[in-house]
Amino acid sequence: MSNVVVHVAVGDQQAETRFADAMETFTRTQTSGAGVQEITIKDVMSGQSHRKAVSFADREAASQFLLIWRGQSRRP
């Protein structure tokens, strides 16, 4: 099975904090034991832009994270 990679923009410290909060929320929602998935996070720098490439084991986990991230990124 191939991984699903999600890219999120984190151009400033506030976005970095929201990203960390979203990852923490996501990991708390996952089941413990055999249901826990491995997640890989890489920093991607391109010129002045900074983003995170988050690799999930399946599309469902990626979708769950994106729902949380979108909620976090709407925070003031």
Buried (B, 14 or more C-beta within 10 A) or exposed (E): EEBBEBEBEBEEEEBEEBBEBBBEBBEEEEEEEEEEEEBEEEEEEEEEEBBBEBBBBEEEBBEBBBEBBEEBBEEE
